[in-house]
Amino acid sequence: MNGNQQNKEIKIKINDSELKGQYANQIAIMHTREDFVIDFIAMYPPEAIVGARIITNPISLKRMSNAIAVNLKKYEEQFGEIIEEEIRPVDDKVN
């Protein structure tokens, strides 16, 4: 970084409706050459509700993916390895 470039603080604002957050336990990802569309889903069988949809470009998604990987590593160092549940087939019968 040269003398003309400085780290500038960026203030992040969040409105009250976003502050409460959205729960998600699944995601669906679609993409074109230019964009990724990520749906964050709350899965409560027999329903699944999309709580948020994020549309971003591949470069930004790569940065976000790296940031998530770094934070997962830190989490596991502090709390132990995250073990994924065994994937079970979904029962398609509705009672």
DONUMI-956470 format. One record per atom (N, C-alpha, C, O, CB): residue in three letters; atom name; x, y, z; residue number from 0. Coordinates in nm, 4 decimals. Glycine has a CB too. Layout:
% DONUMI-956470
ALA;CA;X;Y;Z;NUM
...
//
This chain:
% DONUMI-956470
MET;N;0.0847;-0.1167;0.0000;0
MET;CA;0.0000;0.0000;0.0000;0
MET;C;0.0897;0.1236;0.0000;0
MET;O;0.1784;0.1355;0.0844;0
MET;CB;-0.0966;-0.0005;0.1219;0
ASN;N;0.0675;0.2146;-0.0929;1
ASN;CA;0.1503;0.3347;-0.0973;1
ASN;C;0.0929;0.4435;-0.0075;1
ASN;O;-0.0128;0.4255;0.0530;1
ASN;CB;0.1627;0.3859;-0.2410;1
GLY;N;0.1631;0.5571;0.0010;2
GLY;CA;0.1239;0.6658;0.0895;2
GLY;C;-0.0112;0.7260;0.0571;2
GLY;O;-0.0751;0.7830;0.1455;2
GLY;CB;0.2263;0.7720;0.0854;2
ASN;N;-0.0573;0.7153;-0.0678;3
ASN;CA;-0.1857;0.7721;-0.1064;3
ASN;C;-0.3033;0.6833;-0.0672;3
ASN;O;-0.4169;0.7299;-0.0590;3
ASN;CB;-0.1881;0.7965;-0.2550;3
GLN;N;-0.2756;0.5550;-0.0429;4
GLN;CA;-0.3819;0.4622;-0.0061;4
GLN;C;-0.3828;0.4455;0.1451;4
GLN;O;-0.2787;0.4250;0.2075;4
GLN;CB;-0.3636;0.3251;-0.0769;4
GLN;N;-0.5008;0.4544;0.2021;5
GLN;CA;-0.5163;0.4371;0.3456;5
GLN;C;-0.6356;0.3474;0.3709;5
GLN;O;-0.7307;0.3444;0.2928;5
GLN;CB;-0.5331;0.5733;0.4174;5
ASN;N;-0.6292;0.2736;0.4821;6
ASN;CA;-0.7465;0.1976;0.5227;6
ASN;C;-0.8500;0.2955;0.5734;6
ASN;O;-0.8250;0.3696;0.6685;6
ASN;CB;-0.7115;0.0914;0.6313;6
LYS;N;-0.9657;0.2963;0.5105;7
LYS;CA;-1.0727;0.3853;0.5520;7
LYS;C;-1.1782;0.3022;0.6245;7
LYS;O;-1.2166;0.1944;0.5793;7
LYS;CB;-1.1342;0.4611;0.4299;7
GLU;N;-1.2236;0.3545;0.7368;8
GLU;CA;-1.3271;0.2873;0.8128;8
GLU;C;-1.4594;0.3025;0.7395;8
GLU;O;-1.4970;0.4125;0.6990;8
GLU;CB;-1.3364;0.3436;0.9565;8
ILE;N;-1.5285;0.1924;0.7231;9
ILE;CA;-1.6602;0.1943;0.6612;9
ILE;C;-1.7618;0.1648;0.7702;9
ILE;O;-1.7557;0.0605;0.8352;9
ILE;CB;-1.6707;0.0911;0.5433;9
LYS;N;-1.8547;0.2566;0.7900;10
LYS;CA;-1.9582;0.2372;0.8907;10
LYS;C;-2.0698;0.1534;0.8299;10
LYS;O;-2.1224;0.1852;0.7233;10
LYS;CB;-2.0127;0.3737;0.9430;10
ILE;N;-2.1043;0.0473;0.8986;11
ILE;CA;-2.2100;-0.0426;0.8528;11
ILE;C;-2.3376;-0.0070;0.9268;11
ILE;O;-2.3386;0.0017;1.0496;11
ILE;CB;-2.1718;-0.1926;0.8755;11
LYS;N;-2.4444;0.0135;0.8525;12
LYS;CA;-2.5745;0.0428;0.9110;12
LYS;C;-2.6649;-0.0781;0.8915;12
LYS;O;-2.6535;-0.1502;0.7924;12
LYS;CB;-2.6374;0.1703;0.8478;12
ILE;N;-2.7544;-0.0995;0.9866;13
ILE;CA;-2.8517;-0.2078;0.9747;13
ILE;C;-2.9844;-0.1576;1.0300;13
ILE;O;-2.9898;-0.0994;1.1383;13
ILE;CB;-2.8039;-0.3370;1.0504;13
ASN;N;-3.0915;-0.1806;0.9543;14
ASN;CA;-3.2220;-0.1352;1.0019;14
ASN;C;-3.2799;-0.2377;1.0998;14
ASN;O;-3.2325;-0.3511;1.1076;14
ASN;CB;-3.3192;-0.1123;0.8827;14
ASP;N;-3.3820;-0.1966;1.1736;15
ASP;CA;-3.4377;-0.2807;1.2795;15
ASP;C;-3.4894;-0.4146;1.2283;15
ASP;O;-3.4738;-0.5162;1.2961;15
ASP;CB;-3.5490;-0.2076;1.3492;15
SER;N;-3.5506;-0.4167;1.1099;16
SER;CA;-3.6051;-0.5424;1.0593;16
SER;C;-3.4944;-0.6418;1.0233;16
SER;O;-3.5135;-0.7627;1.0359;16
SER;CB;-3.6930;-0.5160;0.9374;16
GLU;N;-3.3807;-0.5924;0.9793;17
GLU;CA;-3.2675;-0.6806;0.9475;17
GLU;C;-3.1911;-0.7225;1.0731;17
GLU;O;-3.1290;-0.8288;1.0761;17
GLU;CB;-3.1722;-0.6111;0.8499;17
LEU;N;-3.1958;-0.6401;1.1748;18
LEU;CA;-3.1214;-0.6647;1.2976;18
LEU;C;-3.1636;-0.7947;1.3658;18
LEU;O;-3.0812;-0.8625;1.4271;18
LEU;CB;-3.1396;-0.5487;1.3929;18
LYS;N;-3.2914;-0.8292;1.3551;19
LYS;CA;-3.3389;-0.9517;1.4193;19
LYS;C;-3.2852;-1.0769;1.3510;19
LYS;O;-3.2805;-1.1829;1.4134;19
LYS;CB;-3.4906;-0.9547;1.4195;19
GLY;N;-3.2448;-1.0677;1.2257;20
GLY;CA;-3.1868;-1.1811;1.1545;20
GLY;C;-3.2912;-1.2777;1.1016;20
GLY;O;-3.4103;-1.2638;1.1291;20
GLY;CB;-3.0924;-1.2546;1.2443;20
GLN;N;-3.2451;-1.3751;1.0256;21
GLN;CA;-3.3291;-1.4805;0.9705;21
GLN;C;-3.2603;-1.6137;0.9972;21
GLN;O;-3.1408;-1.6275;0.9711;21
GLN;CB;-3.3549;-1.4593;0.8173;21
TYR;N;-3.3330;-1.7108;1.0483;22
TYR;CA;-3.2768;-1.8436;1.0718;22
TYR;C;-3.2745;-1.9206;0.9403;22
TYR;O;-3.3696;-1.9147;0.8624;22
TYR;CB;-3.3585;-1.9208;1.1797;22
ALA;N;-3.1657;-1.9926;0.9160;23
ALA;CA;-3.1559;-2.0800;0.7989;23
ALA;C;-3.0810;-2.2064;0.8381;23
ALA;O;-2.9804;-2.2007;0.9088;23
ALA;CB;-3.0845;-2.0081;0.6802;23
ASN;N;-3.1309;-2.3207;0.7915;24
ASN;CA;-3.0602;-2.4462;0.8137;24
ASN;C;-3.0342;-2.5206;0.6826;24
ASN;O;-2.9872;-2.6343;0.6824;24
ASN;CB;-3.1395;-2.5346;0.9088;24
GLN;N;-3.0656;-2.4547;0.5721;25
GLN;CA;-3.0389;-2.5084;0.4383;25
GLN;C;-3.0120;-2.3915;0.3443;25
GLN;O;-3.0509;-2.2780;0.3718;25
GLN;CB;-3.1589;-2.5957;0.3865;25
ILE;N;-2.9448;-2.4208;0.2331;26
ILE;CA;-2.9300;-2.3202;0.1279;26
ILE;C;-2.9532;-2.3859;-0.0076;26
ILE;O;-2.9334;-2.5061;-0.0250;26
ILE;CB;-2.7893;-2.2535;0.1336;26
ALA;N;-2.9949;-2.3049;-0.1011;27
ALA;CA;-3.0041;-2.3461;-0.2410;27
ALA;C;-2.9222;-2.2452;-0.3198;27
ALA;O;-2.9367;-2.1244;-0.3012;27
ALA;CB;-3.1549;-2.3530;-0.2922;27
ILE;N;-2.8362;-2.2950;-0.4079;28
ILE;CA;-2.7472;-2.2069;-0.4834;28
ILE;C;-2.7666;-2.2295;-0.6326;28
ILE;O;-2.7657;-2.3428;-0.6806;28
ILE;CB;-2.5997;-2.2306;-0.4439;28
MET;N;-2.7841;-2.1200;-0.7047;29
MET;CA;-2.7938;-2.1223;-0.8502;29
MET;C;-2.6929;-2.0217;-0.9040;29
MET;O;-2.6538;-1.9292;-0.8328;29
MET;CB;-2.9400;-2.0895;-0.8995;29
HIS;N;-2.6509;-2.0385;-1.0274;30
HIS;CA;-2.5582;-1.9398;-1.0818;30
HIS;C;-2.5678;-1.9316;-1.2330;30
HIS;O;-2.6080;-2.0257;-1.3016;30
HIS;CB;-2.4159;-1.9729;-1.0408;30
THR;N;-2.5291;-1.8146;-1.2815;31
THR;CA;-2.5048;-1.7915;-1.4231;31
THR;C;-2.3564;-1.7592;-1.4337;31
THR;O;-2.2838;-1.7682;-1.3347;31
THR;CB;-2.5964;-1.6749;-1.4824;31
ARG;N;-2.3122;-1.7230;-1.5491;32
ARG;CA;-2.1715;-1.6851;-1.5646;32
ARG;C;-2.1375;-1.5612;-1.4809;32
ARG;O;-2.0263;-1.5492;-1.4296;32
ARG;CB;-2.1395;-1.6588;-1.7127;32
GLU;N;-2.2330;-1.4698;-1.4676;33
GLU;CA;-2.2071;-1.3417;-1.4021;33
GLU;C;-2.2458;-1.3349;-1.2552;33
GLU;O;-2.1879;-1.2560;-1.1806;33
GLU;CB;-2.2785;-1.2357;-1.4743;33
ASP;N;-2.3423;-1.4154;-1.2117;34
ASP;CA;-2.3969;-1.3995;-1.0776;34
ASP;C;-2.4244;-1.5332;-1.0091;34
ASP;O;-2.4453;-1.6357;-1.0740;34
ASP;CB;-2.5239;-1.3186;-1.0835;34
PHE;N;-2.4237;-1.5286;-0.8757;35
PHE;CA;-2.4691;-1.6390;-0.7927;35
PHE;C;-2.5942;-1.5915;-0.7197;35
PHE;O;-2.6018;-1.4767;-0.6759;35
PHE;CB;-2.3574;-1.6861;-0.6920;35
VAL;N;-2.6912;-1.6799;-0.7071;36
VAL;CA;-2.8124;-1.6541;-0.6301;36
VAL;C;-2.8149;-1.7575;-0.5186;36
VAL;O;-2.8136;-1.8780;-0.5440;36
VAL;CB;-2.9431;-1.6612;-0.7202;36
ILE;N;-2.8185;-1.7093;-0.3943;37
ILE;CA;-2.8167;-1.7990;-0.2790;37
ILE;C;-2.9437;-1.7749;-0.1985;37
ILE;O;-2.9668;-1.6648;-0.1485;37
ILE;CB;-2.6887;-1.7768;-0.1908;37
ASP;N;-3.0261;-1.8796;-0.1865;38
ASP;CA;-3.1462;-1.8732;-0.1042;38
ASP;C;-3.1155;-1.9374;0.0304;38
ASP;O;-3.0703;-2.0517;0.0362;38
ASP;CB;-3.2668;-1.9437;-0.1741;38
PHE;N;-3.1398;-1.8645;0.1378;39
PHE;CA;-3.1244;-1.9160;0.2728;39
PHE;C;-3.2614;-1.9654;0.3179;39
PHE;O;-3.3583;-1.8894;0.3190;39
PHE;CB;-3.0669;-1.8065;0.3708;39
ILE;N;-3.2689;-2.0924;0.3548;40
ILE;CA;-3.3966;-2.1599;0.3754;40
ILE;C;-3.4096;-2.2107;0.5183;40
ILE;O;-3.3153;-2.2664;0.5745;40
ILE;CB;-3.4121;-2.2755;0.2772;40
ALA;N;-3.5276;-2.1908;0.5760;41
ALA;CA;-3.5623;-2.2536;0.7039;41
ALA;C;-3.6434;-2.3778;0.6694;41
ALA;O;-3.7562;-2.3676;0.6212;41
ALA;CB;-3.6432;-2.1547;0.7998;41
MET;N;-3.5859;-2.4943;0.6943;42
MET;CA;-3.6480;-2.6214;0.6586;42
MET;C;-3.7227;-2.6758;0.7796;42
MET;O;-3.6620;-2.7150;0.8792;42
MET;CB;-3.5420;-2.7235;0.6085;42
TYR;N;-3.8544;-2.6777;0.7696;43
TYR;CA;-3.9414;-2.7351;0.8717;43
TYR;C;-4.0384;-2.8281;0.7998;43
TYR;O;-4.1495;-2.7874;0.7657;43
TYR;CB;-4.0177;-2.6232;0.9539;43
PRO;N;-3.9969;-2.9542;0.7762;44
PRO;CA;-4.0826;-3.0448;0.6990;44
PRO;C;-4.2237;-3.0477;0.7541;44
PRO;O;-4.2418;-3.0514;0.8758;44
PRO;CB;-4.0246;-3.1858;0.6984;44
PRO;N;-4.3228;-3.0461;0.6688;45
PRO;CA;-4.3146;-3.0620;0.5241;45
PRO;C;-4.2954;-2.9316;0.4487;45
PRO;O;-4.3155;-2.9275;0.3273;45
PRO;CB;-4.4372;-3.1291;0.4747;45
GLU;N;-4.2567;-2.8244;0.5182;46
GLU;CA;-4.2401;-2.6946;0.4534;46
GLU;C;-4.0956;-2.6491;0.4546;46
GLU;O;-4.0157;-2.6900;0.5389;46
GLU;CB;-4.3268;-2.5907;0.5209;46
ALA;N;-4.0642;-2.5635;0.3588;47
ALA;CA;-3.9349;-2.4947;0.3555;47
ALA;C;-3.9629;-2.3514;0.3133;47
ALA;O;-4.0293;-2.3269;0.2125;47
ALA;CB;-3.8322;-2.5655;0.2572;47
ILE;N;-3.9114;-2.2567;0.3917;48
ILE;CA;-3.9398;-2.1162;0.3659;48
ILE;C;-3.8098;-2.0419;0.3387;48
ILE;O;-3.7164;-2.0476;0.4188;48
ILE;CB;-4.0152;-2.0525;0.4847;48
VAL;N;-3.8039;-1.9718;0.2252;49
VAL;CA;-3.6878;-1.8894;0.1938;49
VAL;C;-3.6984;-1.7623;0.2769;49
VAL;O;-3.7938;-1.6856;0.2633;49
VAL;CB;-3.6792;-1.8571;0.0399;49
GLY;N;-3.5988;-1.7407;0.3637;50
GLY;CA;-3.5983;-1.6234;0.4497;50
GLY;C;-3.5214;-1.5074;0.3903;50
GLY;O;-3.5477;-1.3913;0.4218;50
GLY;CB;-3.5409;-1.6583;0.5829;50
ALA;N;-3.4254;-1.5396;0.3037;51
ALA;CA;-3.3450;-1.4349;0.2416;51
ALA;C;-3.2860;-1.4878;0.1114;51
ALA;O;-3.2531;-1.6059;0.0997;51
ALA;CB;-3.2326;-1.3865;0.3374;51
ARG;N;-3.2737;-1.4001;0.0162;52
ARG;CA;-3.2086;-1.4320;-0.1119;52
ARG;C;-3.0972;-1.3307;-0.1322;52
ARG;O;-3.1199;-1.2098;-0.1283;52
ARG;CB;-3.3113;-1.4295;-0.2329;52
ILE;N;-2.9771;-1.3814;-0.1537;53
ILE;CA;-2.8607;-1.2964;-0.1774;53
ILE;C;-2.8155;-1.3182;-0.3217;53
ILE;O;-2.8011;-1.4320;-0.3665;53
ILE;CB;-2.7445;-1.3281;-0.0757;53
ILE;N;-2.7936;-1.2102;-0.3930;54
ILE;CA;-2.7428;-1.2164;-0.5303;54
ILE;C;-2.6088;-1.1443;-0.5295;54
ILE;O;-2.6000;-1.0290;-0.4874;54
ILE;CB;-2.8440;-1.1515;-0.6349;54
THR;N;-2.5045;-1.2124;-0.5760;55
THR;CA;-2.3713;-1.1542;-0.5737;55
THR;C;-2.2906;-1.2032;-0.6931;55
THR;O;-2.3341;-1.2918;-0.7667;55
THR;CB;-2.2995;-1.1884;-0.4425;55
ASN;N;-2.1743;-1.1454;-0.7114;56
ASN;CA;-2.0876;-1.1843;-0.8235;56
ASN;C;-1.9855;-1.2882;-0.7761;56
ASN;O;-1.9640;-1.3024;-0.6558;56
ASN;CB;-2.0149;-1.0595;-0.8835;56
PRO;N;-1.9227;-1.3608;-0.8687;57
PRO;CA;-1.8291;-1.4671;-0.8301;57
PRO;C;-1.7113;-1.4202;-0.7444;57
PRO;O;-1.6701;-1.4913;-0.6528;57
PRO;CB;-1.7761;-1.5325;-0.9532;57
ILE;N;-1.6566;-1.3022;-0.7726;58
ILE;CA;-1.5413;-1.2541;-0.6954;58
ILE;C;-1.5824;-1.2274;-0.5501;58
ILE;O;-1.5124;-1.2684;-0.4574;58
ILE;CB;-1.4823;-1.1252;-0.7595;58
SER;N;-1.6938;-1.1600;-0.5305;59
SER;CA;-1.7405;-1.1334;-0.3942;59
SER;C;-1.7752;-1.2629;-0.3216;59
SER;O;-1.7466;-1.2769;-0.2027;59
SER;CB;-1.8622;-1.0406;-0.3966;59
LEU;N;-1.8366;-1.3574;-0.3923;60
LEU;CA;-1.8710;-1.4856;-0.3304;60
LEU;C;-1.7453;-1.5603;-0.2869;60
LEU;O;-1.7440;-1.6226;-0.1808;60
LEU;CB;-1.9528;-1.5721;-0.4276;60
LYS;N;-1.6402;-1.5546;-0.3675;61
LYS;CA;-1.5138;-1.6198;-0.3319;61
LYS;C;-1.4582;-1.5588;-0.2035;61
LYS;O;-1.4122;-1.6316;-0.1155;61
LYS;CB;-1.4106;-1.6069;-0.4472;61
ARG;N;-1.4617;-1.4267;-0.1918;62
ARG;CA;-1.4159;-1.3596;-0.0690;62
ARG;C;-1.4996;-1.4023;0.0513;62
ARG;O;-1.4455;-1.4310;0.1581;62
ARG;CB;-1.4223;-1.2063;-0.0856;62
MET;N;-1.6327;-1.4065;0.0336;63
MET;CA;-1.7207;-1.4471;0.1426;63
MET;C;-1.6940;-1.5920;0.1829;63
MET;O;-1.6914;-1.6250;0.3015;63
MET;CB;-1.8676;-1.4294;0.1020;63
SER;N;-1.6744;-1.6775;0.0834;64
SER;CA;-1.6449;-1.8185;0.1098;64
SER;C;-1.5165;-1.8326;0.1909;64
SER;O;-1.5106;-1.9117;0.2850;64
SER;CB;-1.6331;-1.8968;-0.0221;64
ASN;N;-1.4145;-1.7568;0.1548;65
ASN;CA;-1.2881;-1.7600;0.2297;65
ASN;C;-1.3076;-1.7102;0.3722;65
ASN;O;-1.2516;-1.7672;0.4658;65
ASN;CB;-1.1813;-1.6752;0.1588;65
ALA;N;-1.3866;-1.6042;0.3899;66
ALA;CA;-1.4124;-1.5506;0.5237;66
ALA;C;-1.4874;-1.6528;0.6090;66
ALA;O;-1.4592;-1.6668;0.7280;66
ALA;CB;-1.4928;-1.4193;0.5147;66
ILE;N;-1.5821;-1.7236;0.5492;67
ILE;CA;-1.6552;-1.8273;0.6221;67
ILE;C;-1.5608;-1.9401;0.6616;67
ILE;O;-1.5663;-1.9885;0.7746;67
ILE;CB;-1.7719;-1.8822;0.5370;67
ALA;N;-1.4741;-1.9825;0.5698;68
ALA;CA;-1.3787;-2.0900;0.5991;68
ALA;C;-1.2857;-2.0522;0.7141;68
ALA;O;-1.2594;-2.1344;0.8019;68
ALA;CB;-1.2965;-2.1235;0.4744;68
VAL;N;-1.2361;-1.9299;0.7143;69
VAL;CA;-1.1480;-1.8824;0.8212;69
VAL;C;-1.2215;-1.8859;0.9550;69
VAL;O;-1.1659;-1.9299;1.0557;69
VAL;CB;-1.0974;-1.7390;0.7911;69
ASN;N;-1.3466;-1.8394;0.9560;70
ASN;CA;-1.4221;-1.8360;1.0803;70
ASN;C;-1.4643;-1.9739;1.1285;70
ASN;O;-1.4700;-1.9974;1.2492;70
ASN;CB;-1.5429;-1.7501;1.0633;70
LEU;N;-1.4941;-2.0659;1.0368;71
LEU;CA;-1.5216;-2.2037;1.0768;71
LEU;C;-1.3984;-2.2669;1.1415;71
LEU;O;-1.4101;-2.3391;1.2405;71
LEU;CB;-1.5668;-2.2868;0.9556;71
LYS;N;-1.2824;-2.2402;1.0863;72
LYS;CA;-1.1580;-2.2924;1.1435;72
LYS;C;-1.1377;-2.2385;1.2847;72
LYS;O;-1.1039;-2.3141;1.3758;72
LYS;CB;-1.0374;-2.2557;1.0544;72
LYS;N;-1.1582;-2.1083;1.3031;73
LYS;CA;-1.1451;-2.0478;1.4360;73
LYS;C;-1.2459;-2.1086;1.5336;73
LYS;O;-1.2125;-2.1362;1.6489;73
LYS;CB;-1.1647;-1.8950;1.4277;73
TYR;N;-1.3682;-2.1292;1.4874;74
TYR;CA;-1.4724;-2.1884;1.5711;74
TYR;C;-1.4300;-2.3280;1.6175;74
TYR;O;-1.4389;-2.3611;1.7357;74
TYR;CB;-1.6066;-2.1953;1.4940;74
GLU;N;-1.3836;-2.4092;1.5217;75
GLU;CA;-1.3441;-2.5462;1.5562;75
GLU;C;-1.2220;-2.5494;1.6473;75
GLU;O;-1.2098;-2.6391;1.7306;75
GLU;CB;-1.3157;-2.6259;1.4297;75
GLU;N;-1.1332;-2.4547;1.6329;76
GLU;CA;-1.0182;-2.4467;1.7234;76
GLU;C;-1.0640;-2.4165;1.8658;76
GLU;O;-1.0045;-2.4646;1.9623;76
GLU;CB;-0.9190;-2.3390;1.6755;76
GLN;N;-1.1691;-2.3372;1.8783;77
GLN;CA;-1.2182;-2.2990;2.0098;77
GLN;C;-1.3133;-2.4028;2.0697;77
GLN;O;-1.3060;-2.4316;2.1892;77
GLN;CB;-1.2874;-2.1655;2.0012;77
PHE;N;-1.4028;-2.4592;1.9875;78
PHE;CA;-1.5096;-2.5440;2.0388;78
PHE;C;-1.5008;-2.6908;1.9973;78
PHE;O;-1.5786;-2.7732;2.0454;78
PHE;CB;-1.6396;-2.4895;1.9947;78
GLY;N;-1.4079;-2.7239;1.9095;79
GLY;CA;-1.3960;-2.8617;1.8620;79
GLY;C;-1.4551;-2.8787;1.7234;79
GLY;O;-1.5301;-2.7946;1.6739;79
GLY;CB;-1.4639;-2.9568;1.9586;79
GLU;N;-1.4187;-2.9899;1.6633;80
GLU;CA;-1.4600;-3.0177;1.5252;80
GLU;C;-1.6115;-3.0291;1.5140;80
GLU;O;-1.6772;-3.0889;1.5993;80
GLU;CB;-1.3941;-3.1465;1.4747;80
ILE;N;-1.6650;-2.9717;1.4091;81
ILE;CA;-1.8074;-2.9830;1.3785;81
ILE;C;-1.8271;-3.1132;1.3015;81
ILE;O;-1.7676;-3.1339;1.1957;81
ILE;CB;-1.8595;-2.8585;1.2960;81
ILE;N;-1.9105;-3.1995;1.3557;82
ILE;CA;-1.9401;-3.3272;1.2903;82
ILE;C;-2.0760;-3.3143;1.2229;82
ILE;O;-2.1769;-3.2866;1.2878;82
ILE;CB;-1.9385;-3.4469;1.3931;82
GLU;N;-2.0768;-3.3348;1.0910;83
GLU;CA;-2.2026;-3.3275;1.0175;83
GLU;C;-2.2842;-3.4523;1.0445;83
GLU;O;-2.2299;-3.5622;1.0555;83
GLU;CB;-2.1778;-3.3107;0.8664;83
GLU;N;-2.4153;-3.4346;1.0551;84
GLU;CA;-2.5044;-3.5476;1.0755;84
GLU;C;-2.5035;-3.6375;0.9533;84
GLU;O;-2.4797;-3.5934;0.8408;84
GLU;CB;-2.6467;-3.4997;1.1058;84
GLU;N;-2.5297;-3.7630;0.9783;85
GLU;CA;-2.5458;-3.8571;0.8673;85
GLU;C;-2.6657;-3.8127;0.7843;85
GLU;O;-2.7707;-3.7790;0.8390;85
GLU;CB;-2.5642;-4.0044;0.9190;85
ILE;N;-2.6500;-3.8128;0.6537;86
ILE;CA;-2.7594;-3.7721;0.5653;86
ILE;C;-2.8586;-3.8871;0.5562;86
ILE;O;-2.8245;-3.9982;0.5156;86
ILE;CB;-2.7065;-3.7322;0.4232;86
ARG;N;-2.9821;-3.8575;0.5951;87
ARG;CA;-3.0870;-3.9586;0.5912;87
ARG;C;-3.1832;-3.9259;0.4777;87
ARG;O;-3.2088;-3.8087;0.4498;87
ARG;CB;-3.1622;-3.9664;0.7269;87
PRO;N;-3.2373;-4.0300;0.4114;88
PRO;CA;-3.3350;-4.0024;0.3061;88
PRO;C;-3.4599;-3.9368;0.3641;88
PRO;O;-3.5031;-3.9693;0.4748;88
PRO;CB;-3.3724;-4.1317;0.2322;88
VAL;N;-3.5165;-3.8452;0.2884;89
VAL;CA;-3.6386;-3.7763;0.3313;89
VAL;C;-3.7576;-3.8647;0.3030;89
VAL;O;-3.7714;-3.9170;0.1925;89
VAL;CB;-3.6543;-3.6395;0.2603;89
ASP;N;-3.8434;-3.8819;0.4012;90
ASP;CA;-3.9656;-3.9589;0.3834;90
ASP;C;-4.0660;-3.8715;0.3096;90
ASP;O;-4.1087;-3.7683;0.3616;90
ASP;CB;-4.0228;-4.0080;0.5205;90
ASP;N;-4.1038;-3.9122;0.1889;91
ASP;CA;-4.1924;-3.8290;0.1086;91
ASP;C;-4.3396;-3.8546;0.1368;91
ASP;O;-4.4260;-3.8004;0.0678;91
ASP;CB;-4.1648;-3.8513;-0.0368;91
LYS;N;-4.3696;-3.9364;0.2372;92
LYS;CA;-4.5084;-3.9607;0.2735;92
LYS;C;-4.5529;-3.8530;0.3695;92
LYS;O;-4.4816;-3.8203;0.4644;92
LYS;CB;-4.5269;-4.1010;0.3357;92
VAL;N;-4.6708;-3.7976;0.3455;93
VAL;CA;-4.7291;-3.6971;0.4329;93
VAL;C;-4.8432;-3.7622;0.5082;93
VAL;O;-4.9356;-3.8162;0.4474;93
VAL;CB;-4.7777;-3.5723;0.3528;93
ASN;N;-4.8374;-3.7574;0.6397;94
ASN;CA;-4.9424;-3.8191;0.7216;94
ASN;C;-5.0529;-3.7208;0.7504;94
ASN;O;-5.1499;-3.7550;0.8181;94
ASN;CB;-4.8851;-3.8722;0.8524;94
//
